[in-house]
């Protein structure tokens, strides 16, 4: 039995067209070529002294406290921020809350990266977190100090005769 046709599969015009179509589709639709992130596991709410603490899946890095009797939202705290790199696939960069528990009078929150955060049960403030306005004031002081330093370097004193 004799097999006819080119010995190199890339010499066939049909196979070359199929290979080219697959390569172009992978370039045009890169999200179809890469694996997607699995859905995060829901974190069960923690109930403590009539207050229910939840980690909603639609707000990454947030924890909310609700009064159980009235259902009223007491606070919504951003525990951590996730920096999303725009040229990489977004969903694989997401980091959700993985567990919550009460420990030593604080709400201990862990995320999927293994980071732990302690929240005050009454206010929702993260322990050890610097407020944003303190960072802004620090940046402003640094800019002013830099400008003063540059201006001092531009002054050239000439010797008097």
C-alpha positions in Angstrom: 0.0 0.0 0.0 1.4 3.3 -1.0 0.7 6.5 0.9 0.5 9.6 -1.2 0.9 13.2 -0.2 3.6 15.4 1.2 5.9 14.0 3.9 5.9 17.3 5.7 2.4 18.1 7.2 3.1 21.8 6.9 3.4 21.5 3.1 -0.3 20.7 2.8 -2.2 24.0 2.0 -5.2 23.0 4.0 -3.2 22.1 7.1 -1.2 25.3 6.8 -4.4 27.3 6.6 -5.8 25.6 9.7 -2.6 26.1 11.7 -2.6 29.8 10.6 -6.2 30.3 11.6 -5.6 28.8 15.1 -2.5 31.0 15.6 -4.4 34.1 14.5 -7.4 33.3 16.7 -5.1 32.8 19.7 -3.5 36.2 19.1 -6.9 38.0 18.6 -8.7 36.2 21.5 -6.0 35.6 24.1 -8.5 35.0 26.9 -9.8 31.9 25.1 -6.2 30.5 25.1 -5.6 30.9 28.8 -7.2 29.1 31.7 -9.7 31.1 33.8 -9.7 31.4 37.5 -12.0 29.1 39.5 -14.9 30.8 41.4 -14.0 31.7 44.9 -15.4 29.7 47.8 -18.1 31.6 49.7 -16.9 32.5 53.2 -19.5 31.7 55.9 -20.5 34.7 58.0 -19.3 35.1 61.5 -21.9 36.0 64.2 -20.7 37.7 67.4 -22.9 39.4 70.0 -25.7 40.1 67.6 -23.6 41.3 64.8 -23.0 39.4 61.5 -19.7 39.9 59.7 -19.7 39.0 56.0 -17.2 38.9 53.2 -19.1 39.6 50.0 -17.9 38.0 46.8 -18.9 41.0 44.7 -16.5 43.4 46.7 -13.0 42.0 46.7 -11.2 42.7 49.9 -14.2 44.0 51.8 -15.8 43.0 55.0 -19.2 44.2 56.2 -20.9 44.2 59.6 -24.7 43.9 59.9 -26.9 44.3 63.0 -28.8 41.0 63.1 -31.9 42.4 64.7 -32.5 45.2 62.2 -30.4 44.0 59.2 -28.8 47.4 59.1 -25.3 47.8 57.7 -23.1 49.0 60.5 -19.8 49.4 58.5 -18.2 48.3 55.3 -14.4 48.1 55.5 -11.8 47.8 52.8 -9.4 45.3 54.4 -6.8 45.2 51.5 -6.4 46.4 47.9 -5.5 44.3 44.9 -3.3 45.9 42.3 -4.5 44.7 38.9 -1.8 44.8 36.2 -3.7 45.9 33.0 -1.6 43.9 30.5 -2.2 40.6 32.3 -5.4 38.6 32.6 -7.5 40.2 35.3 -9.3 37.3 36.8 -6.2 35.4 37.8 -5.0 38.5 39.8 -8.1 38.6 42.0 -7.6 37.8 45.7 -10.7 37.1 47.8 -11.2 36.7 51.5 -10.8 33.0 52.3 -11.7 32.8 56.0 -12.9 34.9 59.0 -12.9 34.2 62.7 -13.1 36.0 66.0 -9.8 35.9 67.9 -8.8 37.9 71.0 -11.7 40.4 70.5 -10.8 41.1 66.9 -12.0 39.8 63.6 -9.2 37.9 61.9 -9.5 37.9 58.2 -7.4 35.8 55.8 -7.2 36.1 52.1 -6.2 33.6 49.3 -2.6 34.8 49.3 -2.3 33.8 53.0 -2.2 37.3 54.3 -3.9 38.0 57.7 -5.6 41.1 58.9 -7.1 42.1 62.2 -10.2 44.3 62.3 -11.7 46.1 65.2 -15.2 44.6 65.8 -16.9 48.0 66.5 -15.4 50.2 63.8 -14.1 47.9 61.1 -10.7 49.6 61.1 -7.7 47.4 60.2 -5.1 47.2 62.9 -1.8 48.7 61.9 -3.1 50.3 58.7 -2.0 53.9 58.1 -4.9 56.2 57.1 -4.8 57.6 53.5 -4.5 61.2 54.6 -1.3 60.5 56.6 0.2 59.1 53.5 -0.9 62.1 51.5 0.6 64.5 54.1 3.9 62.5 54.0 4.0 62.7 50.2 3.4 66.4 50.3 6.2 67.0 52.9 8.6 64.9 50.7 7.8 67.0 47.6 8.2 70.3 49.4 11.5 69.1 50.9 12.7 68.0 47.4 11.9 71.4 45.9 13.7 73.2 48.7 16.7 70.9 48.3 16.8 71.6 44.5 16.5 75.4 44.9 19.4 75.4 47.4 21.5 73.6 44.9 20.8 76.3 42.2 22.1 79.2 44.3 25.7 79.9 43.4 27.6 82.3 45.5 30.2 84.4 43.8 33.3 85.5 45.7 33.3 89.2 46.6 36.1 91.3 45.4 
